[in-house]
Amino acid sequence: MKRAFITGITGQDGSYLAEHLIRLGYEVHGLVRRSSVFNTQRIDHIYEDLHTSSRKLTLHYGDVCDSGSLRRIINAVEPDEVYNLAAQSHVRISFDMPAYSSDAVYFGYVNLLETIREYQLNTKKFIKVYQAGSSEMFGKTDPPQSEASTFHPRSPYAVAKVAAHHIGINYRESYDMFVCNGILFNHESPRRGETFVTRKVTRAATRIAVGLQEKLYLGNLDAYRDWGFAGDYVEAMHLMLQGKNPDDFVIGTGESYSVRDLVDYCFHKLDLDLNKHIAFDDRYTRPAEVDHLKADISKARSVLGWEPKVKFHKLIDMMIEHDLSLAKQERLLKENGYGNAIRG
């Protein structure tokens, strides 16, 4: 049985990846930060009690910014594969928290790489490493973007991701470590956080449809993104670590749509007049905008044999269905005096 360690396991990608690896027969270990409130709702359905002898999922308290906790966990788990998904991943917020974003995205990854390098030296055991890159690293570069495209990051988050990308290559070349960089374009799902634009739109539109909300405030509607399904993309992460040699891969759908396209589709689907409900708020614009991202996935197709199964409209339909169910539950609770008992 292979053993995998996932940082960021409580996030959207981490939850889908954990599910996928468990289906493949892996023993999965995940890193969780200590908090006064539980933030494991995305993986509660696959969590198993510590007293279950044959459990497939085990969680460990720690933080990528704490090298001591990483060393303790890696030595205890002895993983075959490590997937680094930990990050402060909200691009707009990275402008407000640039130092923390750099710590979580770049320096935390350096801690992880050093921990793995030392472990391999001490034990002579080999670990394959996946690093979650981002299409935001391309920034101002003209689409379509491929592995050969130039990076031009336009946010503190993207700058930190570029640095992490290159430090992974440096460890690969300097220490002969198996490090793969996945440059993933925007990937969404019903598990996406509500502050990210796709989920913000589907959540608000469905709440408007059932009478719980009147307005949706947005920033730039003319930014184009390549949106795919997170459940598809974690399969590509796993495939990258199954090859003989480490490499870097762009993962996306090869199609791009604007935020305006997203809003139009959602509101039309729910038979809503977007002119009555959409308003502009400058707080949601970025100091430096990324205008157009679109993936060239030729390499992933030819080398990994990977193809996206879920395209844009099917993805948004999936999210609308999920969020409409949430909105109806929320309305029912409100009508019975329970207020905003359901969120997310």
C-alpha positions as CSV (number, residue, x, y, z in Angstrom):
1,M,0.0,0.0,0.0
2,K,1.4,3.4,-1.0
3,R,1.4,6.2,1.5
4,A,0.7,9.8,0.6
5,F,1.1,13.0,2.7
6,I,-1.0,16.0,1.7
7,T,-0.5,19.6,3.0
8,G,-3.6,21.7,2.6
9,I,-5.8,18.6,2.8
10,T,-8.8,20.5,4.3
11,G,-9.0,22.7,1.2
12,Q,-11.0,22.0,-2.0
13,D,-8.1,20.3,-3.8
14,G,-6.9,18.4,-0.8
15,S,-10.3,16.9,-0.2
16,Y,-10.7,15.7,-3.8
17,L,-7.1,14.4,-3.9
18,A,-7.6,12.5,-0.6
19,E,-10.7,10.9,-2.0
20,H,-9.0,10.0,-5.2
21,L,-5.9,8.4,-3.6
22,I,-8.1,6.4,-1.1
23,R,-10.0,5.0,-4.1
24,L,-6.7,4.0,-5.6
25,G,-5.8,2.1,-2.4
26,Y,-3.4,4.6,-0.8
27,E,-3.0,5.3,2.9
28,V,-3.5,9.0,3.1
29,H,-2.1,11.4,5.8
30,G,-2.9,15.1,5.9
31,L,-1.6,18.2,7.6
32,V,-4.1,20.4,9.5
33,R,-3.5,23.6,11.4
34,R,-4.7,23.8,14.9
35,S,-7.7,26.1,15.2
36,S,-10.4,26.9,17.8
37,V,-13.0,25.9,15.3
38,F,-13.2,22.8,13.1
39,N,-12.3,23.4,9.4
40,T,-12.4,19.8,8.3
41,Q,-15.9,19.9,6.7
42,R,-14.6,19.1,3.2
43,I,-13.1,15.8,4.5
44,D,-15.5,14.8,7.3
45,H,-17.1,12.2,5.1
46,I,-13.9,10.3,4.7
47,Y,-12.5,10.9,8.1
48,E,-11.9,7.8,10.3
49,D,-11.5,7.7,14.1
50,L,-7.9,7.3,15.3
51,H,-9.0,4.1,17.0
52,T,-9.9,2.5,13.7
53,S,-7.1,0.0,13.0
54,S,-7.6,-0.2,9.2
55,R,-8.2,3.5,8.6
56,K,-7.2,5.0,5.3
57,L,-7.0,8.7,6.4
58,T,-5.0,10.1,9.3
59,L,-4.7,13.8,10.2
60,H,-1.7,15.4,11.8
61,Y,-1.5,18.8,13.5
62,G,1.3,21.0,12.1
63,D,2.0,23.9,9.7
64,V,4.3,24.3,6.7
65,C,5.8,27.4,8.3
66,D,6.8,25.2,11.3
67,S,9.8,23.0,10.1
68,G,9.8,21.1,13.4
69,S,6.3,19.8,12.9
70,L,7.1,18.9,9.3
71,R,10.1,16.9,10.4
72,R,8.1,15.1,13.0
73,I,5.3,14.1,10.6
74,I,7.5,13.1,7.7
75,N,9.6,10.9,9.9
76,A,6.5,9.3,11.4
77,V,4.5,8.8,8.2
78,E,7.4,7.8,5.9
79,P,5.4,8.8,2.8
80,D,6.0,7.6,-0.8
81,E,4.5,10.7,-2.2
82,V,4.0,14.3,-0.9
83,Y,1.5,16.7,-2.3
84,N,2.1,20.3,-1.3
85,L,-1.3,22.1,-1.6
86,A,-0.9,24.4,1.4
87,A,-1.1,28.2,0.6
88,Q,-2.8,31.5,1.3
89,S,-4.6,31.0,-2.0
90,H,-6.7,34.1,-2.4
91,V,-5.1,36.4,-5.0
92,R,-6.9,39.6,-4.0
93,I,-6.1,39.0,-0.3
94,S,-2.4,38.5,-1.1
95,F,-2.2,42.3,-1.8
96,D,-3.4,42.9,1.8
97,M,-1.2,40.2,3.3
98,P,1.9,39.9,1.1
99,A,4.3,38.8,3.8
100,Y,2.0,36.1,5.2
101,S,1.2,34.9,1.6
102,S,4.9,34.6,0.9
103,D,5.5,32.7,4.1
104,A,2.7,30.2,3.4
105,V,3.3,29.8,-0.3
106,Y,7.2,30.0,-0.7
107,F,9.0,29.7,2.7
108,G,6.6,26.9,3.8
109,Y,7.5,25.0,0.7
110,V,11.2,25.5,1.3
111,N,10.7,24.0,4.8
112,L,9.0,21.0,3.3
113,L,11.7,20.5,0.6
114,E,14.4,20.7,3.2
115,T,12.6,18.3,5.5
116,I,12.3,15.8,2.7
117,R,15.9,16.2,1.5
118,E,17.2,15.5,5.1
119,Y,14.8,12.6,5.5
120,Q,16.1,11.0,2.2
121,L,19.7,11.6,3.3
122,N,19.1,10.0,6.7
123,T,17.0,7.0,5.6
124,K,18.0,6.4,1.9
125,K,14.3,6.3,1.2
126,F,12.9,8.1,-1.8
127,I,9.9,10.5,-1.8
128,K,8.2,11.9,-4.9
129,V,7.0,15.6,-4.5
130,Y,4.2,17.5,-6.2
131,Q,4.1,21.3,-6.0
132,A,0.8,23.1,-6.7
133,G,1.6,26.0,-9.1
134,S,-0.9,28.4,-10.5
135,S,-1.9,30.0,-13.8
136,E,-1.6,33.3,-12.0
137,M,2.2,32.9,-12.4
138,F,1.7,33.8,-16.1
139,G,-0.1,37.0,-15.3
140,K,0.4,39.4,-18.1
141,T,1.7,36.8,-20.6
142,D,-0.4,36.4,-23.7
143,P,-2.7,33.3,-24.0
144,P,-2.6,30.5,-24.6
145,Q,0.0,29.7,-21.9
146,S,2.1,26.5,-21.9
147,E,5.1,25.2,-20.0
148,A,7.3,27.2,-22.3
149,S,5.5,30.5,-21.7
150,T,7.2,33.3,-19.7
151,F,6.1,34.0,-16.2
152,H,4.9,37.6,-15.5
153,P,3.3,37.5,-12.0
154,R,0.9,40.3,-11.1
155,S,0.2,39.7,-7.4
156,P,2.2,38.8,-4.2
157,Y,0.5,35.4,-4.4
158,A,1.7,34.8,-8.0
159,V,5.2,36.1,-7.2
160,A,5.5,33.6,-4.3
161,K,4.2,30.8,-6.6
162,V,6.8,31.6,-9.2
163,A,9.5,31.5,-6.5
164,A,8.2,28.1,-5.2
165,H,8.2,26.8,-8.8
166,H,11.8,27.6,-9.3
167,I,13.0,26.4,-5.9
168,G,11.4,23.1,-6.7
169,I,13.4,22.9,-10.0
170,N,16.5,23.9,-8.0
171,Y,16.1,21.0,-5.6
172,R,15.4,18.7,-8.5
173,E,18.6,19.7,-10.3
174,S,20.8,20.2,-7.2
175,Y,19.8,17.2,-5.1
176,D,18.3,14.8,-7.7
177,M,15.0,15.0,-6.0
178,F,11.8,13.9,-7.7
179,V,9.9,17.2,-7.8
180,C,7.0,17.9,-10.2
181,N,5.3,21.3,-10.7
182,G,1.7,21.3,-11.7
183,I,0.7,24.7,-13.2
184,L,-3.0,24.5,-12.6
185,F,-5.4,26.9,-14.2
186,N,-8.5,27.9,-12.3
187,H,-10.4,24.9,-10.9
188,E,-13.7,25.0,-9.1
189,S,-16.3,22.8,-7.5
190,P,-19.2,23.0,-5.0
191,R,-16.4,22.8,-2.4
192,R,-14.8,26.0,-3.5
193,G,-14.6,28.7,-0.9
194,E,-17.4,31.4,-1.1
195,T,-14.9,34.3,-1.5
196,F,-13.7,32.9,-4.8
197,V,-15.5,34.4,-7.8
198,T,-17.2,31.3,-9.2
199,R,-18.6,30.2,-5.9
200,K,-19.4,33.8,-4.9
201,V,-21.5,34.1,-8.1
202,T,-23.3,30.7,-7.8
203,R,-23.9,31.2,-4.1
204,A,-25.3,34.7,-4.5
205,A,-27.4,33.9,-7.6
206,T,-29.1,31.0,-5.9
207,R,-29.8,33.0,-2.7
208,I,-31.3,35.8,-4.9
209,A,-33.4,33.2,-6.7
210,V,-35.0,32.1,-3.4
211,G,-35.4,35.6,-2.0
212,L,-32.6,35.6,0.6
213,Q,-30.4,38.2,-1.1
214,E,-30.9,41.3,-3.3
215,K,-27.5,42.3,-4.7
216,L,-24.2,40.7,-5.8
217,Y,-21.2,43.0,-5.7
218,L,-18.4,42.3,-8.1
219,G,-15.2,43.9,-9.4
220,N,-13.8,43.4,-12.9
221,L,-16.2,41.5,-15.1
222,D,-13.9,41.4,-18.1
223,A,-11.2,39.2,-16.8
224,Y,-11.0,35.9,-18.7
225,R,-10.2,32.6,-17.0
226,D,-9.8,28.9,-18.0
227,W,-12.2,27.2,-15.5
228,G,-12.2,23.5,-14.9
229,F,-13.3,20.9,-12.3
230,A,-11.1,20.4,-9.3
231,G,-12.0,16.7,-9.2
232,D,-10.4,16.2,-12.7
233,Y,-7.3,18.2,-11.8
234,V,-6.3,16.1,-8.8
235,E,-6.1,13.1,-11.1
236,A,-3.5,15.0,-13.1
237,M,-1.5,15.7,-9.9
238,H,-1.4,12.0,-9.1
239,L,-0.4,11.1,-12.7
240,M,2.6,13.4,-12.6
241,L,4.1,11.4,-9.8
242,Q,3.7,8.1,-11.5
243,G,6.2,8.8,-14.3
244,K,9.9,7.7,-14.3
245,N,11.2,11.3,-14.5
246,P,10.0,14.5,-12.8
247,D,8.6,17.2,-15.0
248,D,6.3,20.3,-15.1
249,F,2.8,20.3,-16.6
250,V,0.2,22.9,-17.4
251,I,-3.3,21.7,-16.5
252,G,-6.5,23.3,-17.8
253,T,-9.4,22.9,-20.2
254,G,-8.1,25.0,-23.2
255,E,-11.2,27.2,-23.0
256,S,-11.6,30.6,-21.4
257,Y,-14.6,32.6,-20.3
258,S,-15.0,36.0,-18.8
259,V,-16.5,36.7,-15.3
260,R,-19.3,38.4,-17.3
261,D,-19.9,35.1,-19.1
262,L,-20.1,33.4,-15.8
263,V,-22.6,35.8,-14.4
264,D,-24.7,35.8,-17.5
265,Y,-24.9,32.0,-17.6
266,C,-25.8,31.7,-13.9
267,F,-28.5,34.4,-13.9
268,H,-30.0,33.1,-17.2
269,K,-30.1,29.6,-15.8
270,L,-32.0,30.8,-12.7
271,D,-34.2,33.1,-14.8
272,L,-33.0,36.3,-13.1
273,D,-32.5,39.8,-14.4
274,L,-28.8,40.5,-13.7
275,N,-29.3,44.2,-14.3
276,K,-31.4,44.3,-11.2
277,H,-29.0,42.4,-9.0
278,I,-25.4,43.1,-10.1
279,A,-23.5,46.0,-8.7
280,F,-19.8,47.1,-8.9
281,D,-17.6,47.4,-5.9
282,D,-14.0,48.7,-6.3
283,R,-12.9,46.7,-3.3
284,Y,-12.9,43.6,-5.4
285,T,-10.6,44.9,-8.1
286,R,-6.9,44.2,-8.0
287,P,-4.1,46.8,-8.1
288,A,-2.6,44.8,-11.0
289,E,-5.1,42.8,-13.1
290,V,-4.6,39.6,-15.0
291,D,-6.6,39.9,-18.2
292,H,-6.6,36.6,-19.9
293,L,-5.6,33.1,-18.9
294,K,-6.1,30.1,-21.2
295,A,-4.2,26.8,-21.0
296,D,-2.3,24.9,-23.7
297,I,-2.5,21.4,-22.3
298,S,-0.8,19.6,-25.3
299,K,2.0,18.2,-23.0
300,A,-0.4,16.9,-20.4
301,R,-2.4,15.2,-23.2
302,S,0.6,13.6,-24.8
303,V,2.7,12.7,-21.8
304,L,0.2,12.0,-19.0
305,G,-2.7,11.0,-21.2
306,W,-4.9,13.4,-19.2
307,E,-8.0,15.1,-20.4
308,P,-10.5,17.3,-18.6
309,K,-13.8,15.5,-18.3
310,V,-15.9,18.5,-17.0
311,K,-16.1,21.7,-19.0
312,F,-17.3,25.1,-18.0
313,H,-21.1,24.9,-18.4
314,K,-21.3,21.4,-16.8
315,L,-19.1,22.7,-13.9
316,I,-21.3,25.7,-13.3
317,D,-24.5,23.6,-13.5
318,M,-23.0,21.4,-10.8
319,M,-22.3,24.3,-8.6
320,I,-25.7,25.9,-9.2
321,E,-27.5,22.7,-8.3
322,H,-25.5,22.4,-5.0
323,D,-25.9,26.0,-4.0
324,L,-29.6,26.1,-4.9
325,S,-30.1,23.2,-2.5
326,L,-28.1,25.1,0.2
327,A,-30.2,28.2,-0.4
328,K,-33.5,26.4,-0.1
329,Q,-32.3,24.8,3.2
330,E,-31.2,28.2,4.4
331,R,-34.6,29.8,3.5
332,L,-36.4,27.0,5.3
333,L,-34.4,27.5,8.5
334,K,-34.9,31.2,8.3
335,E,-38.6,30.8,7.9
336,N,-38.6,28.7,11.1
337,G,-36.6,31.2,13.1
338,Y,-33.1,29.8,12.8
339,G,-31.6,32.7,10.9
340,N,-28.4,32.0,8.9
341,A,-27.8,28.5,10.3
342,I,-26.3,27.2,7.0
343,R,-23.4,28.8,5.2
344,G,-20.9,27.1,2.9
